[in-house]
Amino acid sequence: MIFKKLLAATAMLVAMASFAAVDVNKGTAADLDGIKGVGPAMSKRILDARKEGEFKDWPDLMQRVKGVKEKKAEKLSGEGLTVNGKTFGGAAPAEAKTSKPAKAAKP
């Protein structure tokens, strides 16, 4: 009975460890390849881009790595990829977007 409980607990820990998040700034080629949707070609593009400096956020990753756009980022995030420990949070902010100042109310 104790053996079965120990075996079940060990299996649960292994299952949890297999879904450990991989940070794009820290992962090795093997770590990145372990993410469903990242193959050897994409992991090479990620590592090559990372040589220029760490990724600041998801929009930075999407801008610098060919083949990673919003849909792909969402899927990779769902599979456990993070950027600086953060999952993908939706639409990338537009770079040149400026907000217009509010108009003053007329007296």
N, C-alpha and C positions, 0 to 999 in steps of 0.2 A: 504494500500500500504506500509506504513512504517513498519507495523507489519510483512509483508511478507519478507521485506528486513532484518529485525532484525532476523527473524526466519532462513533465509538462511545463514546469517553471523554466527549465533550461531551453526548451523549444520556444517558449514565449520570448525569452530574452534574445535568442538568435533571430527570431522574426522581427523584433523591434530594432535590433542592430542592423539588419539588412536594409531597413528603410531610413538609415541615418542620413541626415541632410549633408550635402556636399556643397561647400562654399566655392564659388567659381574662382576666388582669389587664393584659395589654399589647396584645392584639390590637385592631385597628380593626374596624369593622362589616364591611368587605370581607374582612379576615382570617377573622373568625368565619363569615361566609357561605360561605367557601371550605371549611369543614369539612362533610363529608357529614352531614346530619342537623340542621344549623343553618341555618335560613332567616332571612329578614329580620325576621320577628316575634320569633323567639327571640334573635337578635343584639341587637335593640332592648331586650328584657327584660334581657339580660345587661348591656348598657351602662347602662341605667337603674339597675339594682341596684348596679353598680360605682360610680356617682356617690356612693352612700352610704358607700363605702369598698371597698378591695380585698378580694377573697375570700381567706379564710385557708387554706381547704382544700376538698376535695370536698364534705364534709357541709355546709359553709357555703354553697357554691354551690347545692347541692340544696335547701337550706332557703329561700334567697332568690330563686331563679329558678323561676317556675312552669313546669311541664312537664319538669323535670329531676329524675328519681328514679333509683334504683339502676340499672335496666336501661338507661335513656337515658344515664346517666353512663358506664356501661361501653362502650356503643357509641361515644359521642363521644370517649372516651379512646382507643379503638381506631382512630379516624379521625385522631388527632393532637392533640386538645385536652388541655391540661394546666392545672393550678392550681398556681401557684408552681413550675412546672417538674416537677410530679409527675403521673404517670398515676393513674387511678382504681384503688384497691387493694381493692375489694370492699365488703362491707357497711359502712354508715355506723354509727359507734358511737352508741348510744342516749344522749341527753343526760342523762336523769335516772337513769342506771344507777349504782348504788352497789354496791361489793363488800362482802360481809359478812366481818367479821373471823373468822379461823379459831378454832375452839373449842380451848380448852386441853385437853390430854390429862389424863385422870383418873389420879391416883396409884394 
